[in-house]
């Protein structure tokens, strides 16, 4: 059963990274599309950072400039109010930190990734 869980976790992480990279590429290839899906990218980034091994962090998922914007903070508040992320308050003078998924957020992302993976893997 452990091998099955590992395979599922690997599949989820691979799909999350792929979706995140595609979102970034979309913003690069479609001029003026920088408005994107900030809360969704935040959830994916939080999932990837929590699921990836420390040495697997080649993907640049924490855009501190984006996280420090007023819009990002409002989205983080909404995600937190809905129980999906646990915001960490940055100390004065430090850069904001990527939020951590709550158990509810993790379950929601995993269920969605599993749904998306049907037929792909």
C-alpha beads as a LAMMPS data file, in Angstrom:
LAMMPS data file: protein, C-alpha beads

121 atoms
120 bonds

1 atom types
1 bond types

-500.0 500.0 xlo xhi
-500.0 500.0 ylo yhi
-500.0 500.0 zlo zhi

Masses

1 110.0

Atoms # bond

1 1 1 0.000 0.000 0.000
2 1 1 2.917 2.339 0.698
3 1 1 4.190 2.038 -2.874
4 1 1 0.736 3.037 -4.134
5 1 1 0.670 6.092 -1.867
6 1 1 4.153 7.084 -3.032
7 1 1 3.109 6.721 -6.668
8 1 1 -0.010 8.799 -6.055
9 1 1 1.988 11.501 -4.241
10 1 1 4.544 11.583 -7.072
11 1 1 1.774 11.859 -9.672
12 1 1 0.110 14.701 -7.756
13 1 1 3.361 16.629 -7.388
14 1 1 4.255 16.130 -11.051
15 1 1 0.837 17.380 -12.166
16 1 1 0.895 20.356 -9.774
17 1 1 4.309 21.414 -11.088
18 1 1 3.174 21.001 -14.679
19 1 1 0.075 23.139 -14.134
20 1 1 2.107 25.792 -12.315
21 1 1 4.730 25.936 -15.080
22 1 1 1.994 26.116 -17.741
23 1 1 0.355 29.020 -15.895
24 1 1 3.684 30.861 -15.787
25 1 1 4.318 30.147 -19.470
26 1 1 0.816 31.344 -20.372
27 1 1 1.552 34.658 -18.683
28 1 1 4.826 34.874 -20.611
29 1 1 3.357 33.958 -24.026
30 1 1 0.136 35.971 -23.879
31 1 1 0.975 39.669 -23.519
32 1 1 -1.121 41.490 -20.960
33 1 1 -2.185 38.288 -19.246
34 1 1 -0.244 38.976 -16.043
35 1 1 -3.451 39.266 -14.061
36 1 1 -3.802 35.478 -14.223
37 1 1 -5.075 33.408 -11.325
38 1 1 -3.110 34.610 -8.317
39 1 1 -5.020 32.672 -5.611
40 1 1 -4.844 29.463 -7.627
41 1 1 -1.098 29.921 -8.194
42 1 1 -0.686 30.534 -4.448
43 1 1 -2.446 27.242 -3.641
44 1 1 -0.385 25.329 -6.208
45 1 1 2.833 26.903 -4.929
46 1 1 1.952 26.027 -1.345
47 1 1 1.193 22.446 -2.409
48 1 1 4.419 22.102 -4.386
49 1 1 6.561 23.554 -1.607
50 1 1 4.974 21.192 0.906
51 1 1 5.143 18.094 -1.287
52 1 1 8.533 18.557 -2.937
53 1 1 11.756 17.301 -1.423
54 1 1 14.049 20.152 -0.315
55 1 1 16.510 19.434 -3.138
56 1 1 13.644 19.274 -5.637
57 1 1 12.939 22.972 -5.325
58 1 1 14.286 23.967 -8.730
59 1 1 10.964 25.586 -9.546
60 1 1 10.802 29.232 -8.514
61 1 1 7.490 29.214 -6.715
62 1 1 7.787 31.996 -4.203
63 1 1 7.496 35.381 -5.881
64 1 1 7.952 37.614 -2.857
65 1 1 7.151 40.759 -4.829
66 1 1 3.799 39.265 -5.759
67 1 1 3.087 38.036 -2.232
68 1 1 3.738 41.462 -0.748
69 1 1 1.148 43.221 -2.915
70 1 1 -2.122 44.394 -1.397
71 1 1 -4.042 42.220 -3.858
72 1 1 -2.061 39.137 -2.819
73 1 1 -2.711 39.869 0.827
74 1 1 -6.459 40.126 0.171
75 1 1 -6.397 36.771 -1.644
76 1 1 -4.391 35.227 1.199
77 1 1 -7.008 36.521 3.639
78 1 1 -9.786 34.927 1.565
79 1 1 -7.916 31.613 1.281
80 1 1 -7.234 31.693 5.010
81 1 1 -10.838 32.640 5.880
82 1 1 -11.973 29.625 3.843
83 1 1 -9.631 27.367 5.799
84 1 1 -7.419 26.484 2.834
85 1 1 -4.150 28.067 3.992
86 1 1 -2.494 28.992 7.247
87 1 1 -0.867 32.365 6.743
88 1 1 2.437 33.017 8.445
89 1 1 2.910 36.611 9.397
90 1 1 6.294 37.854 8.276
91 1 1 8.370 39.688 10.851
92 1 1 8.793 43.399 10.259
93 1 1 11.390 44.061 7.584
94 1 1 11.313 40.519 6.190
95 1 1 9.766 39.223 3.005
96 1 1 6.326 37.582 3.139
97 1 1 6.321 33.812 3.289
98 1 1 4.356 31.453 1.107
99 1 1 1.369 30.183 3.107
100 1 1 1.069 26.567 4.200
101 1 1 -1.892 24.468 3.187
102 1 1 -4.204 23.419 5.985
103 1 1 -5.458 19.839 6.129
104 1 1 -8.622 21.048 4.373
105 1 1 -6.572 22.805 1.675
106 1 1 -4.332 19.789 1.172
107 1 1 -7.315 17.453 0.801
108 1 1 -8.982 19.832 -1.658
109 1 1 -5.861 20.151 -3.830
110 1 1 -5.161 16.405 -3.726
111 1 1 -8.760 15.592 -4.693
112 1 1 -8.603 18.074 -7.575
113 1 1 -5.209 16.774 -8.778
114 1 1 -6.502 13.197 -8.621
115 1 1 -9.555 14.206 -10.660
116 1 1 -7.375 15.977 -13.263
117 1 1 -4.951 13.044 -13.444
118 1 1 -7.685 10.606 -14.496
119 1 1 -6.915 9.688 -18.042
120 1 1 -3.581 11.528 -18.058
121 1 1 -1.430 8.956 -16.283

Bonds

1 1 1 2
2 1 2 3
3 1 3 4
4 1 4 5
5 1 5 6
6 1 6 7
7 1 7 8
8 1 8 9
9 1 9 10
10 1 10 11
11 1 11 12
12 1 12 13
13 1 13 14
14 1 14 15
15 1 15 16
16 1 16 17
17 1 17 18
18 1 18 19
19 1 19 20
20 1 20 21
21 1 21 22
22 1 22 23
23 1 23 24
24 1 24 25
25 1 25 26
26 1 26 27
27 1 27 28
28 1 28 29
29 1 29 30
30 1 30 31
31 1 31 32
32 1 32 33
33 1 33 34
34 1 34 35
35 1 35 36
36 1 36 37
37 1 37 38
38 1 38 39
39 1 39 40
40 1 40 41
41 1 41 42
42 1 42 43
43 1 43 44
44 1 44 45
45 1 45 46
46 1 46 47
47 1 47 48
48 1 48 49
49 1 49 50
50 1 50 51
51 1 51 52
52 1 52 53
53 1 53 54
54 1 54 55
55 1 55 56
56 1 56 57
57 1 57 58
58 1 58 59
59 1 59 60
60 1 60 61
61 1 61 62
62 1 62 63
63 1 63 64
64 1 64 65
65 1 65 66
66 1 66 67
67 1 67 68
68 1 68 69
69 1 69 70
70 1 70 71
71 1 71 72
72 1 72 73
73 1 73 74
74 1 74 75
75 1 75 76
76 1 76 77
77 1 77 78
78 1 78 79
79 1 79 80
80 1 80 81
81 1 81 82
82 1 82 83
83 1 83 84
84 1 84 85
85 1 85 86
86 1 86 87
87 1 87 88
88 1 88 89
89 1 89 90
90 1 90 91
91 1 91 92
92 1 92 93
93 1 93 94
94 1 94 95
95 1 95 96
96 1 96 97
97 1 97 98
98 1 98 99
99 1 99 100
100 1 100 101
101 1 101 102
102 1 102 103
103 1 103 104
104 1 104 105
105 1 105 106
106 1 106 107
107 1 107 108
108 1 108 109
109 1 109 110
110 1 110 111
111 1 111 112
112 1 112 113
113 1 113 114
114 1 114 115
115 1 115 116
116 1 116 117
117 1 117 118
118 1 118 119
119 1 119 120
120 1 120 121
